[in-house]
Amino acid sequence: MLLQLPRQRQLDLSKPKVMGILNITPDSFSDGGRFIGHDAALMQAESMLKAGAAILDIGGESTRPGANEVSVQQELDRVLPVIELLRKELDPVISIDSCKTIVMREAVAAGADILNDIKALQDEGAVALAAELRVPVCLMHMQGQPRTMQQAPVYQNVVQEVCQFLQQRADICIQAGIAREQIVLDPGFGFGKSLSHNYQLLSGLSALVQLNYPVLAGMSRKSMVGQLLELPVEQRLAGSLACATIAVMQGARIIRVHDVKETVQAVAVAQATLFGVEHG
């Protein structure tokens, strides 16, 4: 499982990797406003890389339930300077968390390596752009839209329906010229799913893995942890680590989180259980 990145680089997903979240937004559910300043963003990025993050996921628009939409220009103004700064100062693997075709294009031009799209490249021109740029894409499932997705999500079989949707989107991408090896799938925990739906998805995550694409799982600090444990955002670390560990044991290859250091340690234990200990 090798993702081919720009600048003659690769990302090896034969074993799980941790993706660190860097929100350049004032209103994200967990860390809104903390990393808007460029110095703060650079310091957080450096901290996550030192803690073991293999990817930094840069986002300029909150997708929490009820979030307001952001204009293309506003999103560009937030993310492009940070991407350029990180590319110059740290040169990490960067994914752009956006569902807008224009933002994706400009972000890759600024130095982003991966397109991470909550709408699975459904924006006009997005699939064609990804094929043109030849960068890896992460396709996520979402029922509804961020502002209304949690009002009353309904499924007959959430695992089956999520797998079917993502398989369809992957097929569309391949038909458009995107290499199969460049596609990652994300079931979209918390995006148009009830508490029960989320845990059914986590329990059945191996079904998505069996489609033979790398799977990204993002449950860090989300309401599926908070509601179950009746805890506020700042007290959800233990539950988030449990979710990450279960996802890795089910076969997920990218774990998207806020708390990189602790998650890297949890993933290392899960990885040793799955793959054995390399030294001693």
N, C-alpha and C positions, 0 to 999 in steps of 0.2 A: 504494500500500500504506500506508494510514493506519489505525493502531489508535486507536480512540476511548477515551480514558482518563477517569476521574472528574475532577471539578472543571474541566470544559470544556477539557480539554487533549487533544493528539494526539501520537502518535509516528509520525514519517514513516519508513517502511521502504523507500522507493524506492531507497535506497542502504544499504549495510551499517552496522549499529550494533554497538557493543561493550557487553556486559553484564558488569559487575563482580561477582564472587562475594564475599559477606560471610557467612561461616558463624559463627553464634552457637552453636557446638558445641564440646565438649571432645575429640571423637574423629574429626573429619573427616580424610581421608587426607593432606591437604596442609598445612592451616593450623589443625588442631584446637587449640582453647584460646587462640588468639592474640587473638581479638576478642570474648571473652565479656564483659569489662567494658564498660560503656556509653561511657566516655571513649575506650577503644581502638577500639570500633566506630565512633564518630563520627569519630575521626581518620582511620581507614582509609577510611570512606565519603567524606570530604572529599578525601582524596588521590586516590581513584579518579575522582571527578567532575572534579577539576582535570586529571587525566591524559586525560580525554576519554570516560569511561564515559557512555553515554546511559541506562542502566538499572542499578539496584543490585538484586541478587538476594539476598534475605534468607532464610536457612535455619536451622532450629533442630533438625534431626534429620539425622545423618549417614546417607548412603545408599551409603557405600563397601561393597565386598564384605565380608560377614561382620559388618556393623554391627548393633548391638543396637537394638531398637525403643525408642522414647521415648513416654511417656504424653502424652495430649492436653494435660493441665495443664502438664506440664514444657515441652512445646514452646511453648505459649502464654506461659509465664513467660519464656522465652528471647527470643521474637521481638517480642512486642507492645510492650514498653518501647522497644526499638530502633527499630521502625517509627515510633512516636509521636515519638521524639527526632529522627529524621531528617526527618520531615515538618515538625516545628517549626523545626529549625535550618537545614536545607538545601533542603527541598522538592524532592527529586529524583523521577524516575520509579522506583517501587519495585515489584518483583515478589516475591511470597511463594512460596518453594520448599517446598511441602507437599503431601501427598496425603490430608490429613484434612479433611473437610468443615467441621468446627467451627473448625479453625484458619484455614481459608480465609475463613470468614465474619467471624471476629473480626479477622483481619489487614486485610481491606478496610475494616472499620469503623474500625480504627486509622489507616488511611491508605495501605494498599497499593493499587496500580493494576492489577496483572496477576496472574493465577493461573498458577503454573508447577508442573505436576503430573507427577511421574515415572510415575504410574499412569493418566494420561490420563482423569482424572475418573471412575474406576471405584468410588471409595468411595460408600457409600450416600448419596444426596441431592446428590452433588457437581455433576452435570450440571444439575439443577434450580436449585441455588444459583447457578451461573454464569449461567444464563439470567435469573434474578431480578436479580442484581447488575449485569448488562450490562457486565462488564469483560472485557478480552481474556483468552484462555486459551491456554496452551501445553501441547499434548498430546504426551507422550513415550512411546516404545516401550520396553518392558522385558520380557525373557523370564524368568519366575520372580520371585523376591523378592530384595531386597538381601542377605539373609543367605546365600542359596544360589545366586544367579544365575550365578556364575562356575564352578560345579562341573563342568558338562558341557553347555554350550549347543549345541543342534543345530538346523540349518536345512537345508532343501533348496535354497533360494535366498534368502539373507538380505535382499537389496535388495527383491526382490519381496514377501516376507512382511512386512517392515517397512512398505512402502508400503501393502499391503493392510490391515494392522491400523490404521494411522493414518487411512486413508481411511474405514474403518468407524467409528472413533471420531468423526471429524469429521462424518460423516453423522448419527450419533446426536445429537451436539450441535446440529446444524442443525435436526433434527426436534424437538428440545426447545425451540427458540426462540432459540438462540444465533446471532447474525449470522455469516454465513460470513466476513465481513471482520474478525471478531474472533478468528479461530482461527490459531494458529501451530503448526507441527509440528516435532518433535524426534526424530531417529532413535534417540537413546539410546546414543551411543557408550559402550562399557564396561558397559552394563547387560544382562547375559546374552548377551554376545558374546565369542568367542575373538579372539585377535590377528588371525587371518586374516579373521574376520567384520568386524571394525572397519575394516580397510583395504579390504575389498570394499565396505562401506557408503560410505566416503569416496570411493572411485573412482566409485561409482554414485550419488552424492548428487544429481546432476542429475535422476535419475528421480523423487526425492521433490519436488524443486523444480517439476517438470512437473505436479504435482497442483494447482498454482496457489494454494498457501498460502505465506506467509512461512515460511522454514525456520530453525530455531535449531540451531546446532552447538556442542557442548560437549566439547572434547577436552583442555582445559588440564591439563597435568601428569599425565595419566592413564596407566594401565599400558600402553596401546597404544603410547605413546611410550617409556616406561621399558623395556618388554620388548624392543622392537625395537632400541633403542640401548644396552640394558644399562646404564641410568643410574638413580640414585636420584631421588626426587621433586624435590629442590632443584636438580638439574642438567638438567631437562627443558624449559627455556625455548626453546631453538632448535627442538627437535622440535615443541613446542606451536605456535610461530609458523609453522612449515611447514604444520602441520595447518590452522591458521586461514586461512592464505593460500590453500591448496587449496580449502577450503570456500567461501570468498568467490568464487573463480574458478568454482566449480561453481554458484553462485547463492544461497548462504546469506545471510540478511539479518540475523541476530543471532549474534554470536560470544560465547560465555559463557566468561570467563577469570578467572584469578587475577592475571595480569600485564597490567594495563590499558595502561600507557604504551607498552610495547613492541608490544602487539597493535594498538593504535590506529595506530601507525606502519606496521606490516605491512599492515593493512587499507587504509590510505591509498594505499599503493603498488598493491595489488591493485585498489582502486577506480579509481585513475587509469588503470590498464591497461584496465579494463572500460568505464569511462564517459568517459574523457578527462580532461584537466586543465582545471579551470574558469577559472583565472587564469593566462594566459601559457603 
